[in-house]
Amino acid sequence: MTKGVCMEKYIFFDFNGTIIDDVVLCYDLLNKMLNLKGKQMISIERYKEIFKFPIIEYYELAGFSFPDDDFPSLAKEFVFEYKRQSNGCLLMPGIIEILKYLEAAGYKLVCLSASEVNMLKKQLDFYKLSDYFVDILGINDFHASSKVDIAISYIKSNKIDKKNAYMIGDTLHDKKVADAMGINSILYSGGHQSKARLLRSGSKVIEAFSELKDLF
């Protein structure tokens, strides 16, 4: 055993587009904002091809022009509407079953999200999922710039053995976070980015969470 290293097994789960199916909501809110600004709306296929972090870059790809369009105002409007409507979103198929399975298998589960941390905690409480996670990690503002620093700090402070840790998410940003943490990533193709984009990352890509039972 490596001195000072925690040998417990960890799995980090992204939230938006991985645990909760908020893809259509986010897509609809984007098109609503584009329409209000007199800009051309986009298809869901286009959305999954351009969605990325930081959010401001994805907004530019969607058709907004900065600084002519006010990004802070757009972000504020999105968050207001998202908070108002997100409780109507469903959980991703099979997510509760796999959380139960992994917890029973002895994995420590952590929710790691680019969502604002207080909103994230409220959402997990709403869906009665908080108890599955030993920690809930989110950012401290609504602009969702990155969760990399939070992830790296958590790995270091908890002395987690990187060989026994995985990141599960639905975007290339989750792969970037996993790489920065020095852990493996598994990407779910039912979220905010297309399967074709995820496959190009080199990560293992799954279409259903039941596939994780063959990996853990």
N, CA, C and O of each residue as an XYZ file, in Angstrom:
864
protein
N       0.847     -1.200      0.000
C       0.000      0.000      0.000
C       0.883      1.251      0.000
O       1.849      1.330      0.759
N       0.555      2.216     -0.841
C       1.307      3.460     -0.897
C       1.052      4.277      0.359
O      -0.096      4.513      0.734
N       2.132      4.707      1.005
C       2.002      5.444      2.257
C       1.214      6.740      2.051
O       1.510      7.529      1.153
N       0.214      6.939      2.897
C      -0.536      8.186      2.872
C      -1.598      8.271      1.802
O      -2.268      9.296      1.680
N      -1.770      7.200      1.012
C      -2.761      7.224     -0.062
C      -4.002      6.445      0.365
O      -3.905      5.325      0.865
N      -5.166      7.052      0.162
C      -6.436      6.392      0.466
C      -6.689      5.302     -0.572
O      -6.670      5.571     -1.773
N      -6.924      4.081     -0.117
C      -7.102      2.969     -1.041
C      -8.572      2.701     -1.370
O      -8.883      1.751     -2.089
N      -9.467      3.524     -0.854
C     -10.873      3.354     -1.198
C     -11.112      3.728     -2.657
O     -10.409      4.568     -3.219
N     -12.104      3.098     -3.254
C     -12.405      3.305     -4.669
C     -13.443      4.424     -4.825
O     -14.467      4.433     -4.142
N     -13.166      5.350     -5.721
C     -14.031      6.517     -5.914
C     -14.565      6.569     -7.347
O     -13.858      6.256     -8.305
N     -15.813      6.968     -7.464
C     -16.388      7.284     -8.773
C     -17.043      8.651     -8.684
O     -17.915      8.881     -7.847
N     -16.613      9.556     -9.558
C     -17.160     10.907     -9.629
C     -18.217     10.948    -10.729
O     -17.970     10.526    -11.859
N     -19.387     11.456    -10.385
C     -20.480     11.580    -11.353
C     -20.737     13.049    -11.657
O     -20.906     13.857    -10.745
N     -20.767     13.389    -12.930
C     -21.300     14.681    -13.357
C     -22.807     14.672    -13.066
O     -23.390     13.612    -12.837
N     -23.426     15.844    -13.076
C     -24.860     15.919    -12.781
C     -25.696     16.195    -14.023
O     -26.476     15.342    -14.447
N     -25.541     17.382    -14.613
C     -26.373     17.784    -15.749
C     -26.070     16.940    -16.979
O     -24.936     16.905    -17.456
N     -27.087     16.264    -17.483
C     -26.897     15.436    -18.668
C     -26.353     14.055    -18.362
O     -26.220     13.221    -19.258
N     -26.036     13.808    -17.093
C     -25.548     12.492    -16.676
C     -26.516     11.880    -15.674
O     -27.017     10.775    -15.887
N     -26.778     12.582    -14.598
C     -27.753     12.121    -13.606
C     -29.149     12.603    -13.972
O     -30.112     11.837    -13.935
N     -29.247     13.869    -14.323
C     -30.543     14.454    -14.673
C     -30.618     14.678    -16.180
O     -29.648     15.113    -16.802
N     -31.776     14.377    -16.760
C     -31.970     14.563    -18.198
C     -32.539     15.963    -18.443
O     -33.746     16.149    -18.603
N     -31.629     16.936    -18.466
C     -32.047     18.325    -18.689
C     -31.636     18.835    -20.062
O     -31.583     20.043    -20.290
N     -31.346     17.919    -20.972
C     -30.865     18.308    -22.302
C     -31.895     19.134    -23.050
O     -31.578     20.212    -23.552
N     -33.118     18.644    -23.130
C     -34.162     19.358    -23.878
C     -34.472     20.702    -23.226
O     -34.699     21.688    -23.928
N     -34.484     20.757    -21.900
C     -34.725     22.026    -21.222
C     -33.651     23.044    -21.582
O     -33.969     24.179    -21.937
N     -32.391     22.652    -21.496
C     -31.304     23.583    -21.817
C     -31.349     24.007    -23.277
O     -31.099     25.169    -23.598
N     -31.660     23.090    -24.141
C     -31.796     23.382    -25.570
C     -32.939     24.363    -25.814
O     -32.777     25.328    -26.561
N     -34.078     24.127    -25.198
C     -35.236     25.015    -25.374
C     -34.958     26.420    -24.832
O     -35.360     27.412    -25.439
N     -34.271     26.503    -23.691
C     -33.947     27.812    -23.114
C     -32.972     28.573    -24.008
O     -33.090     29.789    -24.165
N     -32.019     27.867    -24.587
C     -31.092     28.515    -25.519
C     -31.852     29.102    -26.704
O     -31.643     30.259    -27.070
N     -32.726     28.307    -27.295
C     -33.473     28.790    -28.464
C     -34.403     29.939    -28.108
O     -34.620     30.838    -28.921
N     -34.952     29.917    -26.906
C     -35.793     31.020    -26.459
C     -34.980     32.316    -26.410
O     -35.456     33.367    -26.840
N     -33.767     32.239    -25.892
C     -32.913     33.427    -25.803
C     -32.462     33.882    -27.178
O     -32.390     35.082    -27.441
N     -32.159     32.938    -28.058
C     -31.772     33.299    -29.431
C     -32.929     34.016    -30.122
O     -32.728     35.035    -30.784
N     -34.122     33.488    -29.969
C     -35.295     34.069    -30.603
C     -35.573     35.481    -30.085
O     -35.912     36.375    -30.861
N     -35.430     35.679    -28.768
C     -35.665     36.995    -28.184
C     -34.663     38.032    -28.685
O     -34.961     39.225    -28.735
N     -33.479     37.565    -29.054
C     -32.445     38.460    -29.584
C     -32.521     38.592    -31.104
O     -31.671     39.235    -31.721
N     -33.541     37.981    -31.702
C     -33.712     38.062    -33.153
C     -32.715     37.241    -33.929
O     -32.416     37.544    -35.084
N     -32.192     36.190    -33.295
C     -31.195     35.348    -33.946
C     -31.810     34.024    -34.366
O     -32.856     33.625    -33.853
N     -31.156     33.344    -35.300
C     -31.668     32.086    -35.820
C     -31.567     30.990    -34.759
O     -30.522     30.815    -34.133
N     -32.651     30.263    -34.569
C     -32.632     29.154    -33.627
C     -31.906     27.959    -34.241
O     -31.726     27.895    -35.457
N     -31.490     27.019    -33.402
C     -30.697     25.895    -33.877
C     -31.422     24.579    -33.612
O     -32.358     24.528    -32.813
N     -30.987     23.520    -34.282
C     -31.563     22.192    -34.092
C     -30.923     21.518    -32.884
O     -29.868     21.940    -32.410
N     -31.573     20.470    -32.393
C     -31.016     19.720    -31.268
C     -29.707     19.053    -31.670
O     -28.801     18.904    -30.850
N     -29.612     18.650    -32.947
C     -28.367     18.040    -33.423
C     -27.228     19.055    -33.392
O     -26.106     18.725    -33.005
N     -27.518     20.291    -33.799
C     -26.514     21.352    -33.758
C     -26.119     21.648    -32.311
O     -24.943     21.845    -32.004
N     -27.102     21.675    -31.444
C     -26.837     21.917    -30.025
C     -25.817     20.914    -29.490
O     -24.864     21.298    -28.811
N     -26.016     19.632    -29.793
C     -25.119     18.606    -29.272
C     -23.735     18.646    -29.915
O     -22.782     18.068    -29.392
N     -23.632     19.323    -31.037
C     -22.327     19.472    -31.684
C     -21.554     20.680    -31.163
O     -20.327     20.706    -31.263
N     -22.237     21.676    -30.612
C     -21.539     22.901    -30.186
C     -21.465     23.065    -28.675
O     -20.665     23.861    -28.184
N     -22.283     22.330    -27.926
C     -22.277     22.513    -26.475
C     -20.888     22.245    -25.918
O     -20.267     21.230    -26.234
N     -20.401     23.172    -25.078
C     -19.063     23.032    -24.515
C     -18.905     23.977    -23.335
O     -19.766     24.813    -23.063
N     -17.795     23.824    -22.649
C     -17.385     24.748    -21.599
C     -16.084     25.414    -22.036
O     -15.268     24.784    -22.709
N     -15.877     26.679    -21.663
C     -16.785     27.534    -20.894
C     -18.041     27.891    -21.689
O     -18.025     27.922    -22.919
N     -19.108     28.155    -20.978
C     -20.421     28.384    -21.578
C     -20.400     29.527    -22.581
O     -21.096     29.464    -23.594
N     -19.628     30.558    -22.325
C     -19.608     31.713    -23.224
C     -19.173     31.314    -24.628
O     -19.638     31.901    -25.605
N     -18.287     30.324    -24.744
C     -17.837     29.883    -26.067
C     -18.940     29.139    -26.810
O     -19.074     29.274    -28.026
N     -19.719     28.365    -26.090
C     -20.845     27.659    -26.716
C     -21.928     28.651    -27.132
O     -22.563     28.472    -28.170
N     -22.142     29.692    -26.334
C     -23.097     30.733    -26.712
C     -22.671     31.426    -28.007
O     -23.507     31.736    -28.856
N     -21.394     31.660    -28.150
C     -20.888     32.279    -29.387
C     -21.137     31.371    -30.582
O     -21.552     31.842    -31.641
N     -20.889     30.085    -30.425
C     -21.139     29.133    -31.505
C     -22.622     29.050    -31.844
O     -22.990     28.776    -32.986
N     -23.469     29.286    -30.847
C     -24.918     29.235    -31.070
C     -25.424     30.444    -31.847
O     -26.495     30.392    -32.452
N     -24.651     31.540    -31.832
C     -25.064     32.711    -32.601
C     -25.028     34.034    -31.880
O     -25.272     35.074    -32.492
N     -24.727     34.024    -30.576
C     -24.601     35.286    -29.854
C     -23.271     35.950    -30.200
O     -22.300     35.285    -30.561
N     -23.251     37.271    -30.081
C     -22.040     38.035    -30.388
C     -21.703     38.913    -29.187
O     -22.491     39.761    -28.769
N     -20.511     38.684    -28.647
C     -20.086     39.431    -27.462
C     -18.962     40.398    -27.830
O     -18.072     40.037    -28.600
N     -18.987     41.622    -27.293
C     -19.817     42.097    -26.177
C     -21.154     42.719    -26.587
O     -21.870     43.239    -25.731
N     -21.510     42.676    -27.889
C     -22.797     43.267    -28.301
C     -23.959     42.654    -27.517
O     -24.848     43.368    -27.052
N     -23.944     41.330    -27.377
C     -24.902     40.668    -26.499
C     -24.269     40.598    -25.109
O     -23.071     40.348    -24.970
N     -25.073     40.819    -24.108
C     -24.559     40.886    -22.745
C     -24.559     39.493    -22.110
O     -25.608     38.981    -21.720
N     -23.378     38.888    -22.010
C     -23.296     37.524    -21.485
C     -23.806     37.402    -20.053
O     -24.583     36.487    -19.783
N     -23.415     38.272    -19.118
C     -23.939     38.145    -17.753
C     -25.467     38.157    -17.694
O     -26.066     37.423    -16.907
N     -26.095     38.987    -18.522
C     -27.564     39.029    -18.540
C     -28.149     37.739    -19.087
O     -29.148     37.235    -18.575
N     -27.519     37.204    -20.135
C     -27.982     35.945    -20.704
C     -27.838     34.810    -19.685
O     -28.743     33.992    -19.520
N     -26.691     34.773    -19.007
C     -26.451     33.729    -18.013
C     -27.461     33.826    -16.879
O     -27.973     32.811    -16.407
N     -27.747     35.053    -16.439
C     -28.713     35.263    -15.365
C     -30.099     34.805    -15.782
O     -30.807     34.167    -15.004
N     -30.490     35.131    -17.014
C     -31.798     34.737    -17.526
C     -31.903     33.218    -17.617
O     -32.924     32.630    -17.258
N     -30.821     32.586    -18.107
C     -30.825     31.130    -18.221
C     -31.011     30.481    -16.841
O     -31.843     29.588    -16.675
N     -30.232     30.938    -15.864
C     -30.286     30.348    -14.530
C     -31.666     30.534    -13.903
O     -32.193     29.621    -13.268
N     -32.246     31.718    -14.085
C     -33.579     31.988    -13.532
C     -34.590     30.998    -14.093
O     -35.353     30.389    -13.342
N     -34.595     30.836    -15.416
C     -35.557     29.942    -16.055
C     -35.243     28.481    -15.748
O     -36.151     27.670    -15.567
N     -33.963     28.151    -15.692
C     -33.576     26.775    -15.400
C     -34.043     26.380    -14.002
O     -34.620     25.309    -13.815
N     -33.795     27.240    -13.032
C     -34.209     26.942    -11.660
C     -35.724     26.808    -11.565
O     -36.239     26.003    -10.788
N     -36.427     27.599    -12.358
C     -37.891     27.586    -12.317
C     -38.457     26.311    -12.932
O     -39.509     25.836    -12.504
N     -37.773     25.752    -13.931
C     -38.332     24.637    -14.688
C     -37.650     23.287    -14.477
O     -38.202     22.257    -14.863
N     -36.476     23.274    -13.879
C     -35.680     22.042    -13.875
C     -36.279     20.903    -13.061
O     -35.978     19.736    -13.316
N     -37.126     21.227    -12.083
C     -37.742     20.147    -11.306
C     -38.684     19.288    -12.145
O     -39.119     18.221    -11.713
N     -38.992     19.767    -13.350
C     -39.816     18.970    -14.251
C     -39.026     17.969    -15.065
O     -39.604     17.158    -15.787
N     -37.698     18.020    -14.954
C     -36.853     17.083    -15.691
C     -36.860     15.708    -15.027
O     -37.018     15.589    -13.812
N     -36.688     14.688    -15.839
C     -36.591     13.330    -15.330
C     -35.135     12.962    -15.066
O     -34.217     13.612    -15.567
N     -34.938     11.923    -14.281
C     -33.596     11.369    -14.123
C     -33.258     10.537    -15.362
O     -34.150     10.036    -16.047
N     -31.969     10.400    -15.636
C     -31.556      9.574    -16.751
C     -31.951      8.116    -16.494
O     -31.891      7.656    -15.354
N     -32.351      7.391    -17.529
C     -32.757      5.994    -17.349
C     -31.642      5.164    -16.716
O     -30.500      5.190    -17.175
N     -31.979      4.444    -15.682
C     -31.032      3.531    -15.062
C     -30.073      4.143    -14.064
O     -29.237      3.433    -13.506
N     -30.171      5.465    -13.820
C     -29.171      6.103    -12.957
C     -29.334      5.666    -11.492
O     -28.335      5.437    -10.811
N     -30.551      5.549    -11.006
C     -30.739      5.139     -9.610
C     -30.222      3.716     -9.407
O     -29.572      3.417     -8.405
N     -30.517      2.851    -10.363
C     -30.081      1.456    -10.250
C     -28.567      1.345    -10.208
O     -28.021      0.549     -9.444
N     -27.880      2.145    -11.033
C     -26.412      2.032    -11.058
C     -25.786      2.673     -9.824
O     -24.752      2.203     -9.351
N     -26.385      3.729     -9.297
C     -25.874      4.308     -8.060
C     -25.983      3.297     -6.922
O     -25.054      3.151     -6.128
N     -27.112      2.602     -6.842
C     -27.297      1.571     -5.819
C     -26.273      0.457     -5.996
O     -25.680     -0.014     -5.026
N     -26.075      0.045     -7.230
C     -25.143     -1.046     -7.530
C     -23.716     -0.684     -7.136
O     -23.025     -1.476     -6.495
N     -23.276      0.507     -7.517
C     -21.908      0.920     -7.233
C     -21.684      1.137     -5.739
O     -20.626      0.800     -5.207
N     -22.680      1.697     -5.072
C     -22.574      1.887     -3.628
C     -22.443      0.532     -2.934
O     -21.618      0.365     -2.035
N     -23.266     -0.437     -3.359
C     -23.215     -1.783     -2.772
C     -21.893     -2.478     -3.069
O     -21.437     -3.322     -2.298
N     -21.278     -2.113     -4.201
C     -19.995     -2.706     -4.586
C     -18.824     -2.076     -3.840
O     -17.677     -2.484     -4.024
N     -19.106     -1.088     -3.002
C     -18.067     -0.508     -2.162
C     -17.424      0.760     -2.682
O     -16.427      1.217     -2.123
N     -17.974      1.341     -3.743
C     -17.410      2.575     -4.281
C     -17.909      3.784     -3.501
O     -19.074      3.845     -3.110
N     -17.019      4.742     -3.281
C     -17.394      6.039     -2.737
C     -17.831      6.908     -3.914
O     -17.056      7.121     -4.847
N     -19.059      7.409     -3.878
C     -19.607      8.188     -4.982
C     -19.573      9.670     -4.638
O     -19.946     10.074     -3.536
N     -19.118     10.478     -5.600
C     -19.034     11.926     -5.433
C     -19.722     12.577     -6.619
O     -19.460     12.212     -7.765
N     -20.599     13.536     -6.356
C     -21.201     14.311     -7.441
C     -20.339     15.539     -7.675
O     -20.133     16.350     -6.773
N     -19.840     15.666     -8.894
C     -18.931     16.753     -9.270
C     -19.523     17.467    -10.477
O     -19.629     16.884    -11.556
N     -19.907     18.723    -10.299
C     -20.652     19.420    -11.338
C     -20.187     20.851    -11.534
O     -19.650     21.476    -10.620
N     -20.402     21.364    -12.750
C     -20.167     22.773    -13.037
C     -21.374     23.622    -12.652
O     -21.411     24.819    -12.940
N     -22.354     23.010    -12.007
C     -23.500     23.762    -11.484
C     -23.103     24.517    -10.225
O     -22.158     24.134     -9.535
N     -23.824     25.589     -9.928
C     -23.615     26.308     -8.677
C     -23.957     25.359     -7.538
O     -24.987     24.687     -7.578
N     -23.103     25.301     -6.527
C     -23.142     24.216     -5.548
C     -24.444     24.185     -4.739
O     -24.949     23.098     -4.458
N     -25.000     25.326     -4.359
C     -26.237     25.313     -3.577
C     -27.421     24.835     -4.402
O     -28.281     24.109     -3.903
N     -27.465     25.244     -5.668
C     -28.517     24.759     -6.553
C     -28.369     23.252     -6.767
O     -29.360     22.524     -6.794
N     -27.128     22.792     -6.917
C     -26.860     21.370     -7.107
C     -27.366     20.553     -5.918
O     -28.012     19.520     -6.094
N     -27.067     21.027     -4.710
C     -27.509     20.309     -3.508
C     -29.036     20.260     -3.418
O     -29.610     19.244     -3.026
N     -29.684     21.363     -3.785
C     -31.150     21.390     -3.748
C     -31.738     20.408     -4.759
O     -32.738     19.746     -4.481
N     -31.103     20.317     -5.947
C     -31.604     19.390     -6.960
C     -31.435     17.942     -6.511
O     -32.343     17.128     -6.677
N     -30.284     17.623     -5.949
C     -30.067     16.253     -5.476
C     -31.036     15.905     -4.345
O     -31.524     14.778     -4.265
N     -31.309     16.869     -3.481
C     -32.307     16.641     -2.427
C     -33.689     16.409     -3.034
O     -34.425     15.525     -2.595
N     -34.034     17.201     -4.038
C     -35.346     17.082     -4.675
C     -35.547     15.684     -5.255
O     -36.626     15.103     -5.138
N     -34.499     15.153     -5.880
C     -34.599     13.827     -6.499
C     -34.279     12.697     -5.517
O     -34.244     11.527     -5.896
N     -34.044     13.066     -4.238
C     -33.747     12.086     -3.188
C     -32.514     11.250     -3.526
O     -32.504     10.031     -3.354
N     -31.479     11.928     -4.010
C     -30.242     11.251     -4.395
C     -29.057     11.611     -3.505
O     -27.994     11.000     -3.615
N     -29.226     12.587     -2.633
C     -28.092     13.098     -1.849
C     -27.393     12.012     -1.049
O     -26.170     12.037     -0.911
N     -28.143     11.069     -0.526
C     -27.566     10.065      0.362
C     -26.645      9.088     -0.358
O     -25.882      8.371      0.290
N     -26.704      9.049     -1.679
C     -25.800      8.162     -2.414
C     -24.368      8.705     -2.462
O     -23.424      7.957     -2.717
N     -24.211     10.007     -2.215
C     -22.919     10.648     -2.428
C     -22.243     11.013     -1.114
O     -22.858     11.587     -0.214
N     -20.960     10.667     -1.025
C     -20.193     11.029      0.171
C     -19.835     12.508      0.143
O     -19.597     13.102      1.194
N     -19.793     13.111     -1.040
C     -19.553     14.549     -1.173
C     -20.257     15.081     -2.410
O     -20.451     14.361     -3.389
N     -20.638     16.357     -2.353
C     -21.289     17.051     -3.471
C     -20.467     18.290     -3.768
O     -20.366     19.189     -2.933
N     -19.877     18.340     -4.961
C     -18.951     19.409     -5.315
C     -19.484     20.202     -6.496
O     -19.805     19.633     -7.540
N     -19.577     21.529     -6.330
C     -20.012     22.409     -7.406
C     -19.250     23.709     -7.345
O     -18.420     23.913     -6.459
N     -19.530     24.591     -8.289
C     -18.820     25.863     -8.342
C     -19.550     26.912     -7.506
O     -20.670     26.687     -7.047
N     -18.906     28.048     -7.317
C     -19.456     29.087     -6.438
C     -20.097     30.246     -7.180
O     -20.497     31.225     -6.550
N     -20.206     30.163     -8.518
C     -20.914     31.189     -9.274
C     -21.662     30.516    -10.410
O     -21.510     29.315    -10.636
N     -22.471     31.292    -11.125
C     -23.362     30.725    -12.139
C     -22.774     30.688    -13.547
O     -23.469     30.294    -14.483
N     -21.509     31.089    -13.726
C     -20.983     31.169    -15.085
C     -20.340     29.874    -15.554
O     -19.951     29.764    -16.716
N     -20.221     28.882    -14.656
C     -19.810     27.530    -15.025
C     -18.539     27.513    -15.855
O     -18.493     26.863    -16.899
N     -17.506     28.219    -15.408
C     -16.268     28.294    -16.180
C     -15.506     26.979    -16.160
O     -15.031     26.531    -17.204
N     -15.376     26.345    -14.989
C     -14.644     25.090    -14.913
C     -14.831     24.453    -13.546
O     -15.045     25.133    -12.542
N     -14.744     23.128    -13.537
C     -14.746     22.398    -12.273
C     -13.415     21.694    -12.049
O     -13.278     20.884    -11.133
N     -12.437     22.007    -12.892
C     -11.134     21.340    -12.833
C     -10.431     21.593    -11.505
O      -9.956     20.652    -10.870
N     -10.359     22.855    -11.076
C      -9.651     23.184     -9.834
C     -10.287     22.502     -8.627
O      -9.588     22.013     -7.740
N     -11.624     22.473     -8.604
C     -12.329     21.819     -7.508
C     -11.974     20.335     -7.467
O     -11.746     19.769     -6.398
N     -11.931     19.717     -8.642
C     -11.658     18.283     -8.731
C     -10.238     17.960     -8.284
O     -10.019     17.019     -7.522
N      -9.276     18.745     -8.763
C      -7.876     18.503     -8.408
C      -7.671     18.675     -6.913
O      -6.994     17.865     -6.280
N      -8.249     19.720     -6.350
C      -8.130     19.969     -4.919
C      -8.715     18.816     -4.107
O      -8.147     18.419     -3.089
N      -9.846     18.279     -4.555
C     -10.495     17.183     -3.827
C      -9.632     15.925     -3.852
O      -9.476     15.246     -2.837
N      -9.078     15.626     -5.013
C      -8.207     14.445     -5.146
C      -7.023     14.550     -4.180
O      -6.681     13.589     -3.490
N      -6.409     15.727     -4.146
C      -5.229     15.918     -3.297
C      -5.584     15.876     -1.816
O      -4.924     15.193     -1.032
N      -6.628     16.608     -1.437
C      -6.952     16.723     -0.013
C      -7.431     15.405      0.575
O      -7.270     15.165      1.772
N      -8.021     14.540     -0.261
C      -8.494     13.251      0.225
C      -7.514     12.111     -0.051
O      -7.787     10.951      0.255
N      -6.345     12.473     -0.649
C      -5.287     11.489     -0.909
C      -5.826     10.257     -1.643
O      -5.523      9.118     -1.286
N      -6.627     10.515     -2.671
C      -7.283      9.439     -3.407
C      -6.300      8.750     -4.350
O      -5.558      9.407     -5.080
N      -6.304      7.438     -4.324
C      -5.489      6.654     -5.241
C      -6.088      6.780     -6.643
O      -7.190      6.293     -6.896
N      -5.367      7.430     -7.543
C      -5.907      7.729     -8.868
C      -6.209      6.473     -9.676
O      -7.068      6.496    -10.558
N      -5.518      5.386     -9.386
C      -5.766      4.134    -10.110
C      -7.120      3.539     -9.735
O      -7.666      2.710    -10.463
N      -7.651      3.964     -8.607
C      -8.941      3.453     -8.141
C     -10.042      4.503     -8.221
O     -10.988      4.474     -7.433
N      -9.925      5.433     -9.172
C     -10.910      6.508     -9.302
C     -11.315      6.702    -10.756
O     -10.500      6.559    -11.667
N     -12.586      7.028    -10.959
C     -13.133      7.217    -12.307
C     -14.039      8.445    -12.315
O     -14.625      8.822    -11.301
N     -14.132      9.053    -13.494
C     -15.065     10.162    -13.723
C     -16.078      9.717    -14.752
O     -15.698      9.241    -15.821
N     -17.369      9.862    -14.455
C     -18.433      9.523    -15.397
C     -19.207     10.786    -15.724
O     -19.761     11.432    -14.834
N     -19.245     11.137    -17.002
C     -19.942     12.346    -17.427
C     -20.430     12.217    -18.850
O     -20.332     11.152    -19.461
N     -20.959     13.316    -19.378
C     -21.562     13.269    -20.711
C     -20.921     14.236    -21.691
O     -21.429     14.412    -22.798
N     -19.807     14.872    -21.307
C     -19.185     15.862    -22.197
C     -17.665     15.699    -22.243
O     -17.062     15.041    -21.395
N     -17.076     16.313    -23.251
C     -15.617     16.322    -23.370
C     -14.980     17.060    -22.205
O     -13.828     16.798    -21.859
N     -15.720     17.981    -21.599
C     -15.206     18.671    -20.426
C     -14.995     17.692    -19.276
O     -14.055     17.848    -18.496
N     -15.853     16.695    -19.165
C     -15.677     15.681    -18.128
C     -14.407     14.874    -18.378
O     -13.718     14.482    -17.436
N     -14.101     14.630    -19.647
C     -12.826     13.968    -19.992
C     -11.662     14.857    -19.595
O     -10.664     14.370    -19.064
N     -11.776     16.153    -19.846
C     -10.719     17.106    -19.480
C     -10.527     17.124    -17.965
O      -9.395     17.141    -17.481
N     -11.618     17.120    -17.227
C     -11.542     17.110    -15.776
C     -10.856     15.833    -15.288
O      -9.987     15.882    -14.417
N     -11.249     14.700    -15.852
C     -10.646     13.424    -15.463
C      -9.155     13.413    -15.759
O      -8.360     12.942    -14.945
N      -8.774     13.928    -16.918
C      -7.355     13.990    -17.282
C      -6.583     14.855    -16.294
O      -5.478     14.505    -15.878
N      -7.173     15.985    -15.924
C      -6.517     16.884    -14.969
C      -6.375     16.226    -13.600
O      -5.404     16.465    -12.883
N      -7.347     15.401    -13.250
C      -7.306     14.680    -11.980
C      -6.343     13.500    -12.029
O      -5.894     13.002    -10.997
N      -6.035     13.066    -13.246
C      -5.172     11.903    -13.411
C      -5.911     10.585    -13.258
O      -5.319      9.572    -12.887
N      -7.228     10.600    -13.550
C      -8.034      9.391    -13.402
C      -8.693      9.029    -14.738
O      -8.654      9.811    -15.688
N      -9.292      7.850    -14.801
C      -9.958      7.387    -16.008
C     -11.324      8.040    -16.174
O     -11.957      8.435    -15.195
N     -11.769      8.150    -17.419
C     -13.088      8.728    -17.684
C     -13.938      7.756    -18.484
O     -13.434      6.995    -19.310
N     -15.237      7.798    -18.222
C     -16.239      7.054    -18.977
C     -17.322      8.057    -19.353
O     -17.848      8.757    -18.488
N     -17.657      8.130    -20.633
C     -18.591      9.141    -21.101
C     -19.916      8.509    -21.544
O     -19.942      7.480    -22.220
N     -20.998      9.151    -21.145
C     -22.356      8.685    -21.429
C     -22.916      9.459    -22.618
O     -22.910     10.690    -22.622
N     -23.397      8.738    -23.620
C     -23.783      9.374    -24.882
C     -25.211      9.901    -24.906
O     -25.663     10.393    -25.939
N     -25.938      9.808    -23.779
C     -27.318     10.275    -23.763
C     -27.495     11.685    -23.262
O     -28.615     12.102    -22.967
N     -26.383     12.450    -23.157
C     -26.442     13.780    -22.580
C     -26.306     14.913    -23.566
O     -26.927     14.897    -24.629
N     -25.487     15.911    -23.216
C     -25.443     17.180    -23.942
C     -24.547     17.187    -25.178
O     -24.566     18.154    -25.939
N     -23.775     16.148    -25.390
C     -22.919     16.098    -26.582
C     -23.155     14.810    -27.350
O     -23.524     13.788    -26.772
N     -22.940     14.868    -28.657
C     -23.228     13.724    -29.515
C     -22.254     12.581    -29.270
O     -21.124     12.796    -28.830
N     -22.695     11.388    -29.555
C     -21.844     10.209    -29.388
C     -20.593     10.316    -30.251
O     -19.507      9.922    -29.827
N     -20.745     10.849    -31.458
C     -19.596     10.972    -32.360
C     -18.509     11.845    -31.744
O     -17.327     11.513    -31.833
N     -18.889     12.944    -31.127
C     -17.906     13.818    -30.468
C     -17.218     13.086    -29.319
O     -16.000     13.172    -29.160
N     -17.996     12.373    -28.528
C     -17.436     11.672    -27.374
C     -16.469     10.574    -27.806
O     -15.430     10.378    -27.176
N     -16.803      9.867    -28.863
C     -15.941      8.786    -29.334
C     -14.570      9.295    -29.769
O     -13.568      8.593    -29.634
N     -14.533     10.500    -30.284
C     -13.252     11.064    -30.729
C     -12.316     11.376    -29.562
O     -11.128     11.630    -29.766
N     -12.852     11.356    -28.336
C     -12.041     11.705    -27.170
C     -11.083     10.597    -26.758
O     -10.091     10.847    -26.073
N     -11.383      9.373    -27.176
C     -10.563      8.249    -26.751
C     -11.051      7.607    -25.467
O     -10.525      6.572    -25.058
N     -12.049      8.200    -24.821
C     -12.613      7.617    -23.599
C     -13.555      6.470    -23.939
O     -14.063      6.371    -25.056
N     -13.774      5.620    -22.970
C     -14.822      4.614    -23.086
C     -16.160      5.327    -23.141
O     -16.429      6.190    -22.305
N     -17.010      4.986    -24.109
C     -18.325      5.618    -24.260
C     -19.404      4.562    -24.054
O     -19.356      3.484    -24.648
N     -20.374      4.885    -23.207
C     -21.501      3.979    -22.963
C     -22.799      4.625    -23.424
O     -22.930      5.849    -23.430
N     -23.755      3.791    -23.809
C     -25.074      4.280    -24.207
C     -26.095      4.096    -23.099
O     -27.138      4.751    -23.100
N     -25.805      3.208    -22.147
C     -26.717      2.930    -21.033
C     -25.895      2.697    -19.772
O     -24.798      2.141    -19.835
N     -26.420      3.118    -18.640
C     -25.676      2.980    -17.399
C     -25.536      1.525    -16.960
O     -24.643      1.197    -16.179
N     -26.413      0.651    -17.456
C     -26.293     -0.765    -17.134
C     -24.967     -1.344    -17.620
O     -24.496     -2.348    -17.086
N     -24.360     -0.718    -18.631
C     -23.064     -1.172    -19.136
C     -21.961     -1.069    -18.089
O     -20.950     -1.767    -18.171
N     -22.160     -0.193    -17.103
C     -21.138     -0.025    -16.069
C     -20.984     -1.284    -15.215
O     -19.935     -1.487    -14.605
N     -22.010     -2.126    -15.164
C     -21.931     -3.343    -14.371
C     -20.873     -4.303    -14.917
O     -20.347     -5.140    -14.183
N     -20.568     -4.177    -16.209
C     -19.531     -5.005    -16.815
C     -18.143     -4.408    -16.588
O     -17.136     -5.065    -16.853
N     -18.081     -3.173    -16.103
C     -16.801     -2.484    -15.927
C     -16.384     -2.391    -14.475
O     -15.199     -2.226    -14.183
N     -17.351     -2.495    -13.542
C     -17.052     -2.357    -12.118
C     -17.573     -3.569    -11.338
O     -17.414     -3.633    -10.119
